[in-house]
Amino acid sequence: MDPAAGLAIGFDDIAAAARRLQGVAHRTPVLRSRSADERCGAQLFFKCENLQRMGAFKFRGAYNALAQFDTAQARAGAIAFSSGNHAQAVALAARLLGMRSVIVMPHDAPQAKLAATRGYQHGIDGSEVVLYDRYREDREALCRRLADERGMTMVPPFDDARVMAGQGSAALELIEDAGSLDALLVCVGGGGLISGCAVAAKHLLPGIAVHGVEPAAGNDVQQSLRAGRIVRIDTPDTIADGAQTQSCGPLTFAVMRALVGSVVTVSDAQLRATMRFMAERLKLVVEPTGCLAAAALLQGVLDLRGQRVGVILSGGNVDLARYATLLQA
């Protein structure tokens, strides 16, 4: 029986997304680390989406969604809300596909992400960044109002079948390159990445265990799975800015409830320690959110000794000054 039967996406959607992305997205490397293996007593395979175009896995979902716009949608352009990585992804995908974009971003988003988003929009008439207060304003409501006013198509950051399918291509590539895995660890914000990855992984390796990792201050998905319903929380205070979501969506929740074995949490201190490990041992710049999955293993939250484990490093977009401060903390 298809493990994704009845869900928003199936493996065929992910395979189709991978074909659209071929030659456009980077096929990011899968790296090994003897130090990491020894520390965890497992064989770890790091899928380096921090080396993806615009610096994060988000490019996969954004491009897959925009590439399926019809002529009228492409003419009007795309609008999205994001704390940074989805913003850059939609702006870059729109530029590559020759359409305008409007991105709703929090005014306190990392400056590097704001600058990159505006850079991708440069020279595209009608493209702009609209700033809002993430602690006082409803970003989705603002985005929907602007979409209605301007006739643009909204591209959600996670609760969208096309976005979820695009993200799942990361796990498809990881398994193709690493071979059989016993477990897959994925960071969790709104659930788009882990949903797509879980569908791909469970299709290719039915016995694989899929684990999600959230920041301790923002464990809405962990709470939702325990309660059997979507739980909404206040905007979490965490250095993992890409996981400052208040809730997952109905599409991603259904996939996670069906296919994700567990969701665990890590602290900001554990994220900082993992960022240092990645810099020192793998020579990789990984943003705090990008370290969530790795931190669960490297900091001993999950014990997967003796197993072959895939780990998604989801992104590497972080202000260098802030990065240095976080490493020193």
C-alpha positions in Angstrom: 0.0 0.0 0.0 1.2 3.5 -0.9 2.2 5.1 2.5 1.1 8.5 1.1 -2.3 7.4 -0.1 -4.9 10.1 0.7 -2.3 12.8 1.5 -1.7 16.1 -0.4 1.3 14.7 -2.3 2.6 11.3 -3.5 5.9 10.1 -4.7 5.0 10.8 -8.3 4.6 14.5 -7.4 8.1 14.5 -5.9 9.6 12.7 -8.9 8.0 15.3 -11.3 9.4 18.1 -9.1 12.8 16.6 -9.4 12.6 16.6 -13.1 11.5 20.3 -13.2 14.5 21.2 -10.9 17.1 19.2 -12.9 19.6 21.6 -14.3 18.1 24.5 -12.3 18.6 23.6 -8.6 22.0 22.4 -7.4 22.3 18.7 -6.7 23.8 19.4 -3.3 26.5 17.1 -1.9 26.1 14.5 0.7 29.0 14.8 3.2 30.5 12.4 5.8 32.4 13.2 9.0 34.4 10.6 11.0 34.2 12.9 14.0 30.4 13.0 13.8 30.1 9.3 13.3 32.3 8.6 16.3 30.5 11.1 18.5 27.1 9.5 17.7 28.1 5.9 17.2 26.3 5.9 13.8 27.0 6.5 10.2 25.8 10.0 9.3 25.1 11.4 5.8 24.7 15.1 5.7 22.6 16.5 2.8 24.0 20.0 2.4 21.1 22.2 1.4 23.1 25.1 2.9 24.9 24.9 -0.5 21.7 25.1 -2.5 20.9 28.1 -4.7 20.1 31.1 -2.5 21.5 29.1 0.4 18.6 26.9 1.4 16.3 24.0 0.5 13.5 26.5 0.0 14.5 27.1 -3.6 13.3 23.6 -4.5 9.7 24.2 -3.4 9.5 27.8 -4.7 10.7 27.0 -8.2 8.5 23.9 -8.4 5.5 26.0 -7.5 6.2 28.9 -9.8 7.1 26.7 -12.7 3.6 25.4 -12.7 1.9 28.9 -13.0 -0.4 29.3 -15.9 0.1 32.2 -18.4 -2.2 34.6 -16.4 -0.6 33.8 -13.1 2.9 34.2 -14.5 1.9 37.6 -16.0 0.6 38.9 -12.6 3.5 37.4 -10.6 4.0 35.7 -7.2 3.6 37.0 -3.7 4.8 35.3 -0.5 5.4 35.8 3.2 8.6 34.6 4.9 11.2 35.3 7.5 13.9 35.0 4.9 14.7 31.8 3.1 11.3 31.3 1.4 11.5 35.0 0.5 14.8 34.6 -1.3 13.6 31.4 -2.9 10.5 33.0 -4.4 12.3 36.1 -5.5 15.0 34.1 -7.2 12.6 31.6 -8.8 10.5 34.5 -10.1 13.5 36.2 -11.6 14.6 33.0 -13.3 11.1 32.5 -14.7 10.7 36.1 -15.8 8.0 37.2 -13.4 7.6 39.9 -10.7 7.5 39.1 -7.0 6.2 40.8 -3.8 7.6 39.5 -0.6 6.2 40.2 2.9 9.0 40.0 5.4 9.3 40.8 9.2 11.2 44.1 9.8 13.6 42.2 12.1 14.5 39.6 9.5 18.3 39.0 9.2 19.8 41.8 7.2 21.6 39.3 4.9 18.2 37.7 4.0 16.6 41.1 3.4 19.5 42.3 1.2 19.6 39.0 -0.8 15.8 39.1 -1.4 16.0 42.7 -2.7 19.0 41.7 -4.8 17.1 39.0 -6.5 14.3 41.4 -7.3 16.6 44.1 -8.6 15.6 45.3 -12.1 12.3 43.4 -12.1 9.5 46.1 -12.4 6.8 45.7 -9.9 8.9 43.6 -7.5 9.3 44.8 -3.9 9.7 43.8 -0.2 6.9 44.8 2.2 7.9 44.8 5.9 5.7 44.0 8.8 5.9 43.5 12.6 6.0 39.7 13.3 4.9 40.1 16.9 1.9 42.4 16.2 0.7 41.7 12.7 -0.7 38.7 10.9 1.7 38.1 8.0 -0.6 35.7 6.2 -3.6 38.1 6.4 -1.4 40.9 5.1 -0.1 38.8 2.3 -3.6 37.6 1.2 -4.9 41.2 1.2 -2.0 42.3 -1.1 -2.5 39.3 -3.3 -6.2 40.2 -3.8 -5.4 43.9 -4.4 -2.7 43.1 -7.0 -4.1 40.0 -8.6 -1.0 38.0 -7.7 -0.8 34.3 -6.8 0.3 33.6 -3.2 2.9 30.9 -2.7 2.8 29.7 0.9 6.1 28.8 2.6 5.0 25.3 3.5 1.3 24.4 3.3 1.2 23.9 -0.4 1.3 20.7 -2.4 3.7 22.1 -5.0 6.0 23.5 -2.4 6.0 20.3 -0.4 6.7 18.2 -3.5 9.7 20.4 -4.4 11.2 20.1 -0.9 10.8 16.3 -1.0 13.4 16.2 -3.9 16.1 16.8 -1.3 15.4 13.4 0.4 15.1 11.7 -3.0 18.6 12.9 -3.9 20.0 12.0 -0.5 18.8 8.4 -0.7 19.9 8.0 -4.3 23.4 9.2 -3.3 23.8 7.6 0.2 21.9 4.4 -0.4 19.8 2.6 2.2 19.2 4.5 5.4 17.7 3.4 8.8 16.6 6.9 9.8 16.1 10.4 8.4 16.3 13.6 10.5 14.7 16.8 9.2 14.2 20.2 10.8 10.6 21.3 11.4 9.1 24.8 11.0 5.8 24.7 9.2 6.4 21.1 8.0 6.9 21.6 4.3 10.4 20.1 4.2 9.7 17.1 6.4 6.4 16.4 4.7 8.0 16.1 1.3 11.0 14.3 2.6 8.9 11.8 4.5 6.8 10.9 1.5 10.0 10.4 -0.6 11.8 8.4 2.1 8.9 6.2 3.0 8.3 5.3 -0.7 11.9 4.5 -1.4 12.7 2.9 2.0 9.4 1.7 3.6 11.2 0.7 6.8 12.9 4.1 7.4 12.2 6.1 10.6 11.6 9.8 10.0 12.3 12.1 12.9 11.6 15.9 13.0 13.5 18.4 15.1 12.1 21.7 16.4 13.5 24.5 18.6 12.5 23.9 22.2 10.9 27.3 22.4 8.7 26.5 19.3 7.5 23.0 19.6 4.0 23.5 18.1 4.3 20.4 15.9 5.4 18.2 18.8 2.4 19.5 20.7 0.1 19.0 17.7 1.1 15.4 17.1 0.5 14.6 20.8 -2.9 16.4 20.8 -4.0 14.9 17.5 -4.9 18.4 16.2 -3.0 21.5 15.1 -1.9 23.5 18.1 -1.1 27.2 17.6 1.5 29.0 19.8 2.9 32.5 20.2 5.8 33.4 17.9 8.7 31.5 19.6 11.8 33.3 20.8 14.6 31.3 19.3 17.8 31.9 17.3 16.3 29.5 14.7 14.5 32.2 12.9 13.4 29.9 10.1 11.4 27.9 12.6 9.6 30.7 14.3 6.3 29.5 12.9 3.2 29.6 15.1 1.6 26.4 13.7 1.9 23.9 10.8 -0.8 23.7 8.2 -3.5 21.1 7.5 -1.7 19.6 4.5 1.7 19.3 6.3 0.1 18.1 9.6 -1.7 15.3 7.8 1.6 14.0 6.3 3.5 14.4 9.5 0.8 12.6 11.5 0.9 9.7 9.0 4.6 9.3 8.3 6.7 11.0 10.9 7.8 8.7 13.8 8.7 11.4 16.3 9.4 15.1 16.8 12.1 16.1 19.4 13.4 19.5 20.4 16.8 21.1 20.9 17.8 24.3 22.8 19.4 27.4 21.4 22.6 26.5 23.3 22.6 23.1 21.5 22.1 24.8 18.2 25.1 27.1 18.9 27.3 24.1 19.8 26.2 22.4 16.6 27.0 25.4 14.5 30.5 25.4 16.0 30.9 21.7 15.2 29.8 22.2 11.6 32.3 25.0 11.2 35.2 23.3 12.9 34.8 19.7 11.6 32.9 19.9 8.3 34.1 23.5 7.4 30.4 24.4 6.7 28.5 27.6 7.5 25.1 26.4 8.7 22.4 28.8 10.0 20.8 28.0 13.4 17.6 26.5 11.8 19.8 24.5 9.4 21.4 22.8 12.4 18.2 21.6 14.1 18.4 18.0 12.7 22.1 17.6 13.3 21.8 19.0 16.8 19.4 16.2 17.8 22.2 13.7 17.1 25.3 15.6 18.0 23.9 16.8 21.3 22.6 13.4 22.3 18.8 14.2 22.1 18.3 11.1 19.9 20.3 7.9 20.3 20.6 6.2 16.9 23.8 4.2 17.5 24.6 1.5 14.9 22.3 3.1 12.3 22.8 4.7 8.9 21.2 8.1 9.3 20.4 10.9 6.8 20.5 14.4 8.1 19.2 17.4 6.3 21.3 20.6 6.8 18.5 22.9 5.6 20.2 26.2 5.1 23.2 28.5 5.5 21.9 32.0 5.4 23.1 34.0 8.4 24.6 37.4 8.9 28.3 37.0 9.3 28.5 39.3 12.3 25.6 37.4 14.0 27.2 34.1 13.0 30.4 35.1 14.8 28.5 36.2 17.9 26.6 33.0 18.0 29.8 30.9 17.7 31.4 32.9 20.5 28.4 32.7 22.9 
